[in-house]
Amino acid sequence: MTGKKGELYEQLCQCIEYFEKHRGRMRYGLYRKMGMTIGSGAPSKACTSG
């Protein structure tokens, strides 16, 4: 593919590869059940408060 469609296809392939590679880290439902926070909001706030 060439042009804009080719660029979009490449970006899509990169996203798919990323999610396949990092799938084991993306178990958010399990992490929430364990009481873990998801995202960087809480740690970021803790670092700036004080």
Secondary structure, DSSP 8 states (H G I E B T S, - for coil): --HHHHHHHHHHHHHHHHHHHTGGG--HHHHHHTT---SSHHHHHHHH--
